[in-house]
């Protein structure tokens, strides 16, 4: 798909720039012609010599270079590409692009281009989560650019969180999608639930669980990157909103169900949230007080609506593919199989969340996909990779309809 395609790779400043050297190789292996632009920051992390040697092309760095401008003007540089890729995309370069600044070669090319642009953010997690960066990313997405990543995990700065540049092969796949026009879920609507729910006891206290929302958020992002129009109904979490997704923040199970119902119709529903099974009957209007008797108050619980079951059993506007998650600590597949039947969903993704697996809150997951046709055991993968594989599986399902 990339054979003969011309890719202009802009490498901006960030430790992830070392992965861009591998990206050049991966793109060239697939027959692409890769021309590179290094920003001043990018050149602090990788040398023009390595970039030139791997790309087998001249490297462009300077907006006001008489030599470069006479041989290859900056407008031509951007117009002669089929696709512009920014990897890593630094917070600074994204801010410049969002503001329409053109004060160096990379930002000028990006303003002058009439070609699709893919950007792979990479930075410290606080920089990524900063409202200014999030605002800039939304602006770039609204301007029609495509984002890939960032992923979660250990960052070079020693912190853990969102900010890792997507892996070279993931970026290659995104290039193939953009250039091949392969958006197999374009025109499909998806609802994804993610995170825990909070069930109020009184105005200051609540019942909750340890779900981080990482898996659900990653699934929402993966479906969007295949072209689906995604509504992510998210319980309280500390994650950045995935790119290109409409997020509805809720707290309780009842609010989650209402937000899902308000997002119908949909072709796909993926219920990855860890919904609280019970809520407190008769939430107190005022903060509950100790009454001096030494007796704790009796908290009566009532069952919450089952969102997965409700969506699976809708009449008329049932999503044509409903996927549930079964987090189990024993007899993982057996329990998930009966859960699939009981809830009436089409697929069940079963995972072992027993003590010691580190799945709850962790970055990896080992899952089994249970469908009417049988059981697939997937290898242990990063949650992002599970999300990408599930999204691909969903796309294949609709492709074979
Ligand atoms: O019954 P259990 O909670 O183990 O089922 C897990 C699946 O059901 C998950 O997909 C979860 O999102 C969904 N679920 C739901 N509403 C509930 C409880 C679970 O959507 N009230």
Boltz pocket constraint, residues with backbone or C-beta under 6 A from the ligand:
constraints:
  - pocket:
      binder: B
      contacts: [[A, 193], [A, 253], [A, 271], [A, 272], [A, 273], [A, 274], [A, 275], [A, 276], [A, 277], [A, 304], [A, 305], [A, 306], [A, 307], [A, 308], [A, 309], [A, 323], [A, 324], [A, 325], [A, 326], [A, 327], [A, 339]]
      max_distance: 6.0
